[in-house]
Amino acid sequence: MNIFDIIKKNTKKNPKKIALILNERKYSYEEFFKILVNTIKILKQNKISKNSVVLVIEDNTLSHILSLFALSYINACIVPASTYYSFDHLKKLVEVTKVNSLIANSKYCSLFKSVKTIKKIISTNKVNKFSYFFENSKSKKNLKTQKINTSKNFIISFSSGSTGNPKPIIFSQKTKIKRFLLMKNLYKINEKDIITLTCPLDHSLGMRILFLSFLSGATIVIMNKFIPLNYFEIVKKYSVTLSVLIANQIYDLQSYKKKFKNFFLKKGLVSASAKLSPVTKNKIIKNNINLFEMYGASEIGTVTSINLKKEKKYIKSVGKIYNKLIKIKILSKGKKFLSAYNSGEIICKTPGLFKGYLGTKKINKDAFFKNFFRTGDIGYLDKKNFLYFLSRKKNIIRRSGITIYPEDIENTLLNDKNIKEAAVISGEGKLSEKIYLFVKKEKKIDQNYIKNICLNKLSTFQIPNEILLIKNIPKSILGKINKNELKKYLV
């Protein structure tokens, strides 16, 4: 079974059911499938084939969604991108992934027209210079059922995070379908569910949510940009059952106290991308919402989960494996497996594993230890195999021989009701690393306010060398704090 065939099956089963709500426009499965078939024909007319590597520069738009599904039928390879990418970044994508085709609005089509390696260009808005994505197909023939190689390169996405050096990650359709099945069973998703998508479609998490909904025969409500008040309205208006939000989006929601108090999701809320503070977790649980915290990465998908409403005892954990085919171990510096409560690198095996990095054999070899993927995260397992995330390996600070996890300091600050955002980075000192604490400026806080929290709540070795109040803490498009950008404040 491939992605296109699953959507076709869901269309035959519930043709009138709403598949997609985008910009308040509703598309039934029948209507969406009709547009999808037309899109496939248009792409074929423009000589897009299984040998095409297609750069798609779109935000959370209908053309982006159609491109993903249409190109899955054609068995082409997709490089998803968004309009927030700089032109230099896009050119780098073209070079690294060997793009030979483009789907984008006419602005980007014009910019890439002179790039010799790009042979096919299709515009998502109608202009005379380029083929039009939404044109009515000349072909009246039905699409043939064809055998699709689901192990072939399907999507080349890029890892997120704060390292500033994202890696090209390869996914096959087989991987995407396995991840869909894992997620469907984990959250018990069915055709009655209404799911929101609030993060970018060019990112692995965004695609995972999109596939979860369409392949389950559910309804998906897509936001192009996350605006808290709009999100509250969508949840209420469409009786949303499940949301997967990044941690910073959840922090934004809780600042709207009245709206947040009446906020409810029947199936639950999944927190992704970063750990929530215990205070925020308790606020959500008080709303009688099933709050799921998960642990995962672009390369591995979701590998642990916990329903914090049901398992408050493990509120500091990111859960445990939820499928017997997933394995997690903790690896020491000396490359030995560690027992319970000993911290080291989190490594795992999962059916949802990515196909590999686009790059040298060495890059892919170094990413594994005895067939376990090395996440680059530090954590530990308890005796009941609950996983506790401590930090990214690269973020760890060592001061006078003591290991310090920035997340511990950040969460201590975030437990204060007046502090909305906090981030910790290190800098070089004469004897040991210096600790720099960044806090977002708010009316009720100043340097003394933060110093008092640090002195009263932190251990002596965790006390920051410097506290910086800044207007905005820089983040990636997925909402992760960009610690490379923060380092610019230290120059």
RODO-2510 file (C-alpha; in nm, 4 decimals, decimal comma):
residues 491
     n   res          X          Y          Z
     1     m     0,0000     0,0000     0,0000
     2     n     0,1223     0,3521    -0,0845
     3     i     0,0135     0,6996     0,0244
     4     f    -0,2003     0,7704    -0,2829
     5     d    -0,3857     0,4372    -0,2582
     6     i    -0,4679     0,4955     0,1098
     7     i    -0,6180     0,8390     0,0298
     8     k    -0,8116     0,6845    -0,2597
     9     k    -0,9472     0,4160    -0,0253
    10     n    -1,0565     0,6762     0,2314
    11     t    -1,2264     0,8760    -0,0456
    12     k    -1,4300     0,5739    -0,1597
    13     k    -1,5259     0,4956     0,1995
    14     n    -1,6403     0,8487     0,3000
    15     p    -1,6597     1,0685    -0,0135
    16     k    -1,8654     1,3461     0,1503
    17     k    -1,6639     1,3639     0,4712
    18     i    -1,4584     1,6826     0,5200
    19     a    -1,0929     1,6042     0,4624
    20     l    -0,9416     1,9522     0,4841
    21     i    -1,0291     2,2936     0,6241
    22     l    -0,7932     2,5640     0,5010
    23     n    -0,8589     2,9398     0,5256
    24     e    -1,2153     2,8472     0,6345
    25     r    -1,2684     2,6657     0,3019
    26     k    -1,3850     2,3064     0,3417
    27     y    -1,2846     2,0258     0,1048
    28     s    -1,4574     1,6885     0,1162
    29     y    -1,2490     1,3781     0,0425
    30     e    -1,4308     1,3498    -0,2915
    31     e    -1,3561     1,7123    -0,3853
    32     f    -0,9967     1,6979    -0,2663
    33     f    -0,9313     1,3732    -0,4535
    34     k    -1,0690     1,5225    -0,7755
    35     i    -0,8291     1,8203    -0,7449
    36     l    -0,5459     1,5797    -0,6580
    37     v    -0,6039     1,3722    -0,9718
    38     n    -0,6042     1,6904    -1,1814
    39     t    -0,2771     1,7978    -1,0160
    40     i    -0,1136     1,4646    -1,1032
    41     k    -0,2169     1,5058    -1,4669
    42     i    -0,0840     1,8635    -1,4802
    43     l     0,2501     1,7560    -1,3329
    44     k     0,2740     1,4712    -1,5841
    45     q     0,1923     1,7089    -1,8703
    46     n     0,4882     1,9158    -1,7514
    47     k     0,7152     1,6083    -1,7705
    48     i     0,7443     1,5610    -1,3946
    49     s     0,8428     1,1952    -1,3547
    50     k     0,9849     0,9410    -1,1105
    51     n     1,3287     1,0849    -1,1927
    52     s     1,2289     1,4367    -1,0857
    53     v     1,3666     1,6004    -0,7705
    54     v     1,1137     1,8759    -0,7048
    55     l     1,1750     2,1807    -0,4853
    56     v     0,8362     2,2960    -0,3490
    57     i     0,8499     2,6514    -0,2086
    58     e     0,5127     2,6995    -0,0435
    59     d     0,3834     2,7688     0,3074
    60     n     0,0875     2,5765     0,4536
    61     t    -0,1093     2,6080     0,1302
    62     l    -0,3336     2,3886    -0,0827
    63     s    -0,0642     2,3696    -0,3506
    64     h     0,1890     2,2412    -0,0943
    65     i    -0,0476     1,9675     0,0244
    66     l    -0,1415     1,8676    -0,3302
    67     s     0,2252     1,8604    -0,4332
    68     l     0,3146     1,6150    -0,1547
    69     f     0,0360     1,3732    -0,2436
    70     a     0,0554     1,4120    -0,6242
    71     l     0,4311     1,3562    -0,6288
    72     s     0,3843     1,0460    -0,4112
    73     y     0,1785     0,8943    -0,6968
    74     i     0,4360     0,9974    -0,9585
    75     n     0,7062     0,8474    -0,7324
    76     a     0,9178     1,1618    -0,7596
    77     c     1,1403     1,3008    -0,4832
    78     i     1,0304     1,6161    -0,2986
    79     v     1,2409     1,8848    -0,1312
    80     p     0,9854     2,0852     0,0734
    81     a     1,0639     2,4474     0,1597
    82     s     0,8797     2,7625     0,2680
    83     t     0,8816     3,1293     0,1774
    84     y     1,0621     3,2187     0,5017
    85     y     1,3817     3,0642     0,3549
    86     s     1,6332     3,3151     0,2155
    87     f     1,7163     3,2905    -0,1538
    88     d     2,0721     3,1852    -0,0642
    89     h     1,9329     2,9071     0,1551
    90     l     1,7069     2,7895    -0,1283
    91     k     1,9965     2,7893    -0,3746
    92     k     2,1919     2,5759    -0,1285
    93     l     1,9014     2,3278    -0,1146
    94     v     1,8999     2,3067    -0,4934
    95     e     2,2730     2,2391    -0,4969
    96     v     2,2806     1,9848    -0,2125
    97     t     1,9759     1,7815    -0,3198
    98     k     2,0319     1,8103    -0,6977
    99     v     1,6908     1,9639    -0,7638
   100     n     1,5804     1,9568    -1,1302
   101     s     1,2204     2,0824    -1,1012
   102     l     1,0376     2,3618    -0,9178
   103     i     0,6857     2,4264    -0,7872
   104     a     0,6434     2,7755    -0,6393
   105     n     0,4781     3,1111    -0,6918
   106     s     0,5864     3,3200    -0,9911
   107     k     0,8296     3,5279    -0,7823
   108     y     1,0437     3,2220    -0,7070
   109     c     0,9902     3,0807    -1,0557
   110     s     1,1449     3,3998    -1,1976
   111     l     1,4352     3,3866    -0,9498
   112     f     1,5199     3,0271    -1,0452
   113     k     1,4562     3,0611    -1,4174
   114     s     1,8266     3,1146    -1,4872
   115     v     1,9406     2,8152    -1,2798
   116     k     2,0561     2,5695    -1,5457
   117     t     1,9963     2,2541    -1,3422
   118     i     1,6226     2,3299    -1,3051
   119     k     1,4538     2,2078    -1,6219
   120     k     1,0847     2,2124    -1,5236
   121     i     0,9129     2,5111    -1,3576
   122     i     0,5475     2,5262    -1,2505
   123     s     0,3892     2,8345    -1,0936
   124     t     0,1189     2,8147    -0,8262
   125     n    -0,0262     3,1461    -0,9429
   126     k    -0,1334     3,2136    -1,3009
   127     v     0,1180     3,4067    -1,5144
   128     n     0,1967     3,3870    -1,8844
   129     k     0,5649     3,2985    -1,8407
   130     f     0,5175     2,9619    -1,6616
   131     s     0,2957     2,6545    -1,6579
   132     y     0,0083     2,6908    -1,4134
   133     f    -0,0266     2,4463    -1,1224
   134     f    -0,4094     2,4720    -1,1003
   135     e    -0,4809     2,4601    -1,4729
   136     n    -0,7511     2,2171    -1,5873
   137     s    -0,5887     1,9081    -1,7311
   138     k    -0,6347     1,8289    -2,0998
   139     s    -0,6403     1,4574    -2,0274
   140     k    -0,9760     1,2894    -1,9662
   141     k    -0,8267     0,9461    -1,8993
   142     n    -0,8563     0,7901    -1,5550
   143     l    -0,5350     0,7467    -1,3610
   144     k    -0,3957     0,3969    -1,3878
   145     t    -0,3299     0,1882    -1,0792
   146     q     0,0451     0,1583    -1,0762
   147     k     0,3075    -0,0124    -0,8685
   148     i     0,4907     0,2485    -0,6620
   149     n     0,8338     0,1827    -0,5154
   150     t     0,7682     0,2875    -0,1548
   151     s     1,1354     0,2357    -0,0605
   152     k     1,2568     0,5006    -0,3054
   153     n     1,3605     0,8492    -0,1859
   154     f     1,0333     1,0374    -0,1355
   155     i     1,1118     1,3433     0,0765
   156     i     1,4407     1,5151     0,1584
   157     s     1,3777     1,7337     0,4609
   158     f     1,6207     1,9097     0,6926
   159     s     1,6761     1,8547     1,0630
   160     s     1,5662     2,1342     1,2928
   161     g     1,7233     2,2585     1,6107
   162     s     1,9617     2,5253     1,7258
   163     t     2,2894     2,3981     1,5848
   164     g     2,2743     2,6126     1,2710
   165     n     2,3959     2,3148     1,0688
   166     p     2,0858     2,1208     0,9568
   167     k     2,1352     1,7822     0,7892
   168     p     1,9424     1,6610     0,4830
   169     i     1,7222     1,3716     0,5979
   170     i     1,5825     1,1183     0,3504
   171     f     1,2375     0,9646     0,3961
   172     s     1,0726     0,6946     0,1872
   173     q     0,6963     0,6492     0,1552
   174     k     0,7392     0,3286     0,3538
   175     t     0,8836     0,5283     0,6466
   176     k     0,6023     0,7839     0,6331
   177     i     0,3376     0,5098     0,6319
   178     k     0,5031     0,3296     0,9258
   179     r     0,5139     0,6561     1,1222
   180     f     0,1482     0,7172     1,0401
   181     l     0,0514     0,3729     1,1739
   182     l     0,2569     0,4200     1,4923
   183     m     0,0986     0,7600     1,5591
   184     k    -0,2529     0,6425     1,4678
   185     n    -0,2341     0,3554     1,7166
   186     l    -0,0670     0,5660     1,9866
   187     y    -0,3381     0,8352     1,9906
   188     k    -0,6209     0,6036     1,8742
   189     i    -0,6982     0,8219     1,5711
   190     n    -0,9964     0,7373     1,3512
   191     e    -1,2150     0,8988     1,0840
   192     k    -1,4169     1,0876     1,3474
   193     d    -1,1170     1,2909     1,4622
   194     i    -1,0580     1,6570     1,3823
   195     i    -0,6898     1,7488     1,4040
   196     t    -0,5088     2,0830     1,3831
   197     l    -0,1848     2,1506     1,1990
   198     t    -0,0070     2,4625     1,3221
   199     c     0,3593     2,4067     1,2301
   200     p     0,5244     2,4357     0,8853
   201     l     0,4589     2,1657     0,6280
   202     d     0,8199     2,1670     0,5157
   203     h     0,9184     2,0206     0,8530
   204     s     0,8988     1,6516     0,9431
   205     l     0,6485     1,7144     1,2279
   206     g     0,4141     1,9109     1,0005
   207     m     0,4150     1,6338     0,7398
   208     r     0,3638     1,3691     1,0095
   209     i     0,0454     1,5440     1,1284
   210     l    -0,0777     1,5913     0,7698
   211     f    -0,0289     1,2233     0,6839
   212     l    -0,1811     1,1155     1,0169
   213     s    -0,5067     1,2923     0,9335
   214     f    -0,5423     1,2138     0,5622
   215     l    -0,4330     0,8500     0,5922
   216     s    -0,6670     0,7966     0,8906
   217     g    -0,9627     0,9398     0,6965
   218     a    -0,9942     1,2163     0,9589
   219     t    -1,0381     1,5949     0,9149
   220     i    -0,7450     1,8351     0,9346
   221     v    -0,7686     2,2091     1,0049
   222     i    -0,4579     2,3876     0,8834
   223     m    -0,3245     2,7215     1,0043
   224     n    -0,0681     2,9001     0,7875
   225     k     0,0501     3,0964     1,0893
   226     f    -0,0072     3,0166     1,4557
   227     i    -0,2038     3,2971     1,6230
   228     p    -0,3303     3,1992     1,9718
   229     l    -0,6692     3,3734     1,9518
   230     n    -0,7349     3,2229     1,6072
   231     y    -0,6321     2,8821     1,7366
   232     f    -0,8781     2,8999     2,0313
   233     e    -1,1522     2,9956     1,7851
   234     i    -1,0692     2,7043     1,5520
   235     v    -1,0717     2,4498     1,8365
   236     k    -1,4147     2,5692     1,9484
   237     k    -1,5672     2,6211     1,6027
   238     y    -1,4692     2,2827     1,4584
   239     s    -1,4765     2,0772     1,7825
   240     v    -1,1127     1,9784     1,7407
   241     t    -1,0322     1,6484     1,9120
   242     l    -0,6502     1,6396     1,8961
   243     s    -0,3730     1,8992     1,8629
   244     v     0,0000     1,8526     1,8306
   245     l     0,1638     2,1795     1,9345
   246     i     0,5224     2,2789     1,9923
   247     a     0,6067     2,3820     2,3477
   248     n     0,6364     2,7551     2,2727
   249     q     0,2885     2,7573     2,1177
   250     i     0,1501     2,6089     2,4390
   251     y     0,3297     2,8773     2,6446
   252     d     0,1669     3,1401     2,4193
   253     l    -0,1785     2,9898     2,4782
   254     q    -0,1546     2,9954     2,8574
   255     s    -0,0898     3,3711     2,8564
   256     y    -0,4560     3,4159     2,7460
   257     k    -0,5918     3,3200     3,0874
   258     k    -0,9684     3,3397     3,0212
   259     k    -0,9480     3,1565     2,6866
   260     f    -0,7095     2,8988     2,8285
   261     k    -0,9394     2,8282     3,1225
   262     n    -1,2196     2,7192     2,8851
   263     f    -0,9868     2,5397     2,6455
   264     f    -1,0624     2,1694     2,5874
   265     l    -0,9713     1,8892     2,3458
   266     k    -1,1607     1,5603     2,3582
   267     k    -0,8698     1,3297     2,2654
   268     g    -0,5915     1,5472     2,3980
   269     l    -0,3008     1,7820     2,3460
   270     v     0,0412     1,6555     2,2381
   271     s     0,3435     1,8647     2,3318
   272     a     0,6332     1,8333     2,0873
   273     s     0,9744     1,9865     2,0119
   274     a     1,0787     2,0766     2,3702
   275     k     0,9916     1,9887     2,7300
   276     l     0,7172     2,1847     2,9030
   277     s     0,7715     2,3252     3,2499
   278     p     0,5923     2,1353     3,5312
   279     v     0,3817     2,4471     3,6098
   280     t     0,2445     2,4569     3,2535
   281     k     0,1805     2,0829     3,2564
   282     n    -0,0271     2,1122     3,5734
   283     k    -0,2312     2,4021     3,4314
   284     i    -0,3305     2,1921     3,1287
   285     i    -0,4115     1,8860     3,3377
   286     k    -0,6380     2,1035     3,5588
   287     n    -0,8421     2,1729     3,2430
   288     n    -0,9147     1,7983     3,2362
   289     i    -0,7186     1,7634     2,9110
   290     n    -0,5209     1,4512     2,8284
   291     l    -0,1758     1,6056     2,7972
   292     f     0,0711     1,3883     2,6101
   293     e     0,4394     1,4644     2,6229
   294     m     0,6518     1,2838     2,3695
   295     y     1,0159     1,2396     2,2833
   296     g     1,1441     1,2078     1,9301
   297     a     1,3332     1,3717     1,6466
   298     s     1,3026     1,4198     1,2715
   299     e     1,5174     1,1105     1,2147
   300     i     1,3181     0,8771     1,4410
   301     g     0,9678     1,0213     1,4702
   302     t     0,7967     0,9730     1,8072
   303     v     0,9567     0,7020     2,0236
   304     t     0,8166     0,7688     2,3727
   305     s     0,4903     0,9065     2,5043
   306     i     0,3194     0,9725     2,8356
   307     n    -0,0345     1,0765     2,9264
   308     l     0,0510     1,3154     3,2105
   309     k    -0,3096     1,3407     3,3274
   310     k    -0,3073     0,9668     3,4018
   311     e     0,0554     0,9390     3,5159
   312     k     0,1237     1,2539     3,7202
   313     k     0,3794     1,0602     3,9209
   314     y     0,6122     1,0735     3,6183
   315     i     0,5485     1,4384     3,5314
   316     k     0,9210     1,5071     3,4777
   317     s     0,9482     1,2187     3,2329
   318     v     0,8968     1,2267     2,8550
   319     g     0,7300     0,8862     2,8716
   320     k     0,8194     0,5353     2,7743
   321     i     0,8136     0,3336     2,4528
   322     y     0,4596     0,2621     2,3330
   323     n     0,5333    -0,0112     2,0782
   324     k     0,7281    -0,3340     2,1339
   325     l     0,9314    -0,2749     1,8150
   326     i     1,0798     0,0463     1,9600
   327     k     1,3946     0,0028     2,1692
   328     i     1,5728     0,2698     2,3774
   329     k     1,9064     0,2436     2,5538
   330     i     2,1445     0,4857     2,7251
   331     l     2,5024     0,4915     2,5958
   332     s     2,8066     0,5926     2,8000
   333     k     3,1047     0,7917     2,6688
   334     g     3,2936     0,4621     2,6641
   335     k     3,0198     0,3160     2,4402
   336     k     2,8659     0,0847     2,6983
   337     f     2,4962     0,0427     2,7743
   338     l     2,4053     0,2009     3,1073
   339     s     2,1671     0,0740     3,3747
   340     a     1,8740     0,2646     3,5319
   341     y     1,9306     0,6217     3,6577
   342     n     2,2698     0,6556     3,4856
   343     s     2,2746     0,9400     3,2349
   344     g     2,4268     0,9175     2,8891
   345     e     2,3344     0,9533     2,5233
   346     i     1,9835     0,8414     2,4261
   347     i     1,9977     0,5875     2,1420
   348     c     1,7084     0,4007     1,9827
   349     k     1,5713     0,1570     1,7270
   350     t     1,2295     0,2176     1,5703
   351     p     1,0236     0,1072     1,2677
   352     g     0,9817     0,4809     1,1985
   353     l     1,3535     0,5338     1,1380
   354     f     1,4490     0,7664     0,8526
   355     k     1,6151     0,6216     0,5402
   356     g     1,9433     0,8025     0,6056
   357     y     2,1243     1,1322     0,5631
   358     l     2,1980     1,2639     0,2169
   359     g     2,5762     1,2606     0,2349
   360     t     2,8802     1,0432     0,2842
   361     k     2,8814     0,6895     0,4217
   362     k     3,0768     0,8215     0,7215
   363     i     2,7971     1,0645     0,8222
   364     n     2,5483     0,7775     0,8238
   365     k     2,7867     0,5347     0,9944
   366     d     2,8651     0,7857     1,2723
   367     a     2,4914     0,8328     1,3356
   368     f     2,4545     0,4758     1,4625
   369     f     2,5887     0,2430     1,7310
   370     k     2,5052    -0,1271     1,6887
   371     n     2,2038    -0,0318     1,4708
   372     f     2,0777     0,2140     1,7346
   373     f     2,0376     0,5750     1,6163
   374     r     2,2441     0,8199     1,8227
   375     t     2,0160     1,1126     1,9034
   376     g     2,2790     1,3494     2,0447
   377     d     2,0520     1,3955     2,3486
   378     i     2,1432     1,3219     2,7094
   379     g     1,9013     1,1457     2,9415
   380     y     1,8385     0,8404     3,1562
   381     l     1,5854     0,5607     3,2085
   382     d     1,4338     0,4725     3,5449
   383     k     1,3608     0,1184     3,6658
   384     k     1,0216     0,1216     3,4943
   385     n     1,1830     0,2372     3,1673
   386     f     1,0421     0,5913     3,1764
   387     l     1,2766     0,8203     2,9842
   388     y     1,4039     1,1484     3,1314
   389     f     1,5469     1,4026     2,8875
   390     l     1,8230     1,6211     3,0344
   391     s     1,9815     1,8180     2,7512
   392     r     2,1256     1,8235     2,4028
   393     k     2,4815     1,6923     2,4237
   394     k     2,6061     2,0125     2,2566
   395     n     2,4287     2,2333     2,5119
   396     i     2,5825     2,0818     2,8248
   397     i     2,7881     2,3249     3,0381
   398     r     3,0788     2,2125     3,2532
   399     r     3,1818     2,4363     3,5392
   400     s     3,4652     2,3376     3,7742
   401     g     3,4165     1,9723     3,6859
   402     i     3,0380     1,9821     3,7454
   403     t     2,7957     1,8983     3,4622
   404     i     2,5187     2,1577     3,4237
   405     y     2,2083     2,1119     3,2096
   406     p     2,0783     2,4455     3,0726
   407     e     1,7236     2,3055     3,0700
   408     d     1,7282     2,2738     3,4522
   409     i     1,8053     2,6449     3,4886
   410     e     1,5537     2,7426     3,2187
   411     n     1,2712     2,5398     3,3762
   412     t     1,3405     2,6897     3,7190
   413     l     1,2936     3,0376     3,5720
   414     l     0,9877     2,9338     3,3686
   415     n     0,8182     2,8112     3,6866
   416     d     0,7799     3,1779     3,7811
   417     k     0,4447     3,3134     3,6599
   418     n     0,5954     3,6438     3,5381
   419     i     0,8669     3,4897     3,3192
   420     k     0,7432     3,3863     2,9756
   421     e     1,0684     3,2861     2,8015
   422     a     1,4189     3,1982     2,9218
   423     a     1,7281     3,0515     2,7605
   424     v     2,0750     2,9564     2,8833
   425     i     2,3970     2,9375     2,6836
   426     s     2,7621     2,9097     2,7792
   427     g     3,0704     3,1115     2,6990
   428     e     3,4391     3,0599     2,7598
   429     g     3,5884     3,1714     3,0913
   430     k     3,9448     3,1615     3,2265
   431     l     3,8860     2,8695     3,4644
   432     s     3,5539     2,7251     3,3488
   433     e     3,2577     2,7944     3,1216
   434     k     3,0502     3,1021     3,1918
   435     i     2,6712     3,0812     3,2133
   436     y     2,4606     3,3436     3,0369
   437     l     2,0902     3,3628     3,1175
   438     f     1,8593     3,5333     2,8658
   439     v     1,5092     3,6334     2,9759
   440     k     1,2399     3,7972     2,7678
   441     k     1,1598     4,1497     2,8915
   442     e     0,8291     4,1809     3,0748
   443     k     0,6755     4,4682     3,2719
   444     k     0,6934     4,2978     3,6099
   445     i     1,0540     4,1792     3,5962
   446     d     1,3977     4,3379     3,6146
   447     q     1,7541     4,2267     3,6896
   448     n     1,6974     4,2153     4,0684
   449     y     1,3793     4,0119     4,0276
   450     i     1,5662     3,7471     3,8262
   451     k     1,8712     3,7533     4,0561
   452     n     1,6479     3,6759     4,3551
   453     i     1,4987     3,3730     4,1781
   454     c     1,8465     3,2493     4,0874
   455     l     1,9802     3,2917     4,4417
   456     n     1,6773     3,1267     4,6020
   457     k     1,6019     2,8496     4,3542
   458     l     1,9300     2,7513     4,1861
   459     s     2,2275     2,5606     4,3219
   460     t     2,5461     2,7657     4,3652
   461     f     2,7116     2,6045     4,0619
   462     q     2,4075     2,6963     3,8434
   463     i     2,4133     3,0717     3,9172
   464     p     2,4524     3,2672     3,5896
   465     n     2,7570     3,4872     3,5367
   466     e     2,5383     3,7346     3,3515
   467     i     2,1656     3,8004     3,3086
   468     l     2,0492     3,9608     2,9850
   469     l     1,6971     4,0979     2,9408
   470     i     1,6085     4,1088     2,5708
   471     k     1,2965     4,2062     2,3802
   472     n     1,2712     3,8855     2,1766
   473     i     1,4434     3,5510     2,2210
   474     p     1,5313     3,4272     1,8693
   475     k     1,3628     3,1061     1,7555
   476     s     1,3542     2,8746     1,4574
   477     i     1,0377     2,8623     1,2473
   478     l     0,9376     2,5555     1,4498
   479     g     0,9609     2,7579     1,7703
   480     k     1,2852     2,6155     1,9085
   481     i     1,5170     2,8675     2,0702
   482     n     1,8048     2,9466     1,8369
   483     k     2,1040     2,9444     2,0693
   484     n     2,3466     3,0276     1,7898
   485     e     2,1645     3,3590     1,7456
   486     l     2,1869     3,4253     2,1199
   487     k     2,5659     3,3976     2,1028
   488     k     2,5702     3,7137     1,8914
   489     y     2,4707     3,9094     2,2036
   490     l     2,8002     3,8066     2,3663
   491     v     3,0223     3,9575     2,0953
***
